Amino acid sequence: MEFTVSTIEPENCPCDLLVLGVPEGEIFSGPVATIDQALGGILQKVVGEERFTGKARTTLFFHTHDRIPPRRVLLVGLGPSSRITTDHLRQAAAIGVNTARGRHLRHIGLPLLDRFPAKEEAQALVEGTILGGYRFRKYKRSDEEGMVEGVELITTPDRREEVNEALRRAAIFASATCFARDLVNEPPNELTPSRLAEVAREVATQKGLRCTIYGPEEMRQMGMGAILAVAQGSSQPPRFIVLEYAPPQAKRTVAIVGKGVTFDSGGLDIKSTEGMETMKMDMAGAAAVIAAMSALPDLALPVRVLGIAPAVENLPSGTATKPGDIVRAMDGHTIEINNTDAEGRMILADALAYAVQQGADEIIDLATLTGSCIIALGPICAGVMGNDQGLLDRLMQAASKAGEKVWQLPLFEEYLEAMKSEIADLRNSGGRYAGAQKGAIFLREFVGGKPWAHLDIAGPAFVEHEEAKGPYWPKGSGTGFGVRTLLEYLTAISEEPQEQDSGKHR
């Protein structure tokens, strides 16, 4: 898909499909009015006949029959004018590219609306186009849909430079998100812990990152008993993946940590058939981390970033961890395993302790950690928790800019009591109530008081339910959730090199 920027009038764009976002109740303003005039008022008649109002995500598609250069026009509703965000533009662009694919149209035109700064609008439109056009077709013999080859962003001459600048950044953000989707969508017989480590090494070679891969013996020497305990039921050996982006001018270090369970059966506390069906996606946190790391050299951000991804399979066997076992984590905490299906927090415990050991100034982890978070927030929103309100606020602001929904959940100290064991320092499961918070507060014990934020992405990491499907979230696919939030966050702190004021943290 090739993007160009032009200052042509929308009604003169020689494209197969011109995509116009329109506010609800304000359809005939801007280019729509001009197009209607060029068509002799036909558009206004069609809008009335089809009762199109501009309600969010509704569409009106029609042919121009060569009366104007655009051969077809698609109106996409943005909803009430006062509530329109850049994510509505992202969705409109995704709807446009999906419409074009379904009709085998090759060239689309996307006018900016001039409702937001040019960079923000252009980034949203480009991201929406790339993400909306994404399909995972590696294992299919044919693709019934067409491919959009060209996208023309239409703007005014005074905004052209800003749009060009945003185009490059948006392509980096969206391509990294698609890379994460590809990893999540790979079947678990192909994407084993070893293969995920190979992918990380390939990324490092291509992008000039430092890469270290630790195997079981090295993990044993470092005292990573929690990761090894989860992995011991599988014939696939675990891998501990570390990517490092270290520009010489960096003055701070951010560790991003992703859960990498390439398949989760639940271990001896085995899941149901339905609960296990999509568990190839239990490495979506690791995928987000590796994909975000792949984008950093292209963005040239002046911050050191450690990308950490512990990768394991969680399977039942004669060597699997048993309920009642006690293991020792890297930082010395002992953990009683009372549920082998609470494995994600185990591998993250060692990964977080490693991030502290490596001198991280702040830590962000992403994990498909709990079904409880899906029950609390649904399949379209991630829960965010942590020990530093300043970090949490900045992360939530980045997520909002990326169009990724997150909601802060509380970490009351009482939750920690549920995670204490009578015979060890901690236990890995504290019962069904407030499960997302209990999982998070367990993780908090391993960050050594460093500013830390935890994103429970169990809901939005994979589109399993119809209610989660959206214009740029195809059903049955990984979403790449968290990649653009991480990149927005790292970009924001890079643009503000002064030390951030933190809230109270433990």
Secondary structure, 3 states (H helix, E strand, C coil): CEEEEECCCHHHCCCCEEEEEECCCCCCCCHHHHHHHHCCCHHHHHHHHHCCCCCCCCEEEEECCCCCCCCEEEEEECCCHHHCCHHHHHHHHHHHHHHHHHCCCCEEEEECCCCCCHHHHHHHHHHHHHHHCCCCCCCCCCCCCCCCCEEEEECCHHHHHHHHHHHHHHHHHHHHHHHHHHHHHCCCCCCCHHHHHHHHHHHHHHHCCEEEEECHHHHHHHCCHHHHHHHCCCCCCCEEEEEEECCCCCCCEEEEEECEEEEECCCCCCCCHHHHCCHHHHHHHHHHHHHHHHHHHHHCCCCEEEEEEEEEEECCCCCCCCCCCEEECCCCCEEECCCCCCCHHHHHHHHHHHHHHCCCCEEEEEECCCHHHHHHHCCCCEEEEECCHHHHHHHHHHHHHHCCCEEECCCCCHHHHHCCCCCCCEECCCCCCCHHHHHHHHHHCCCCCCCEEEEECCCCCECCCHHHCECCECCCCECCCCHHHHHHHHHHHHHCCCCCCCCCCC
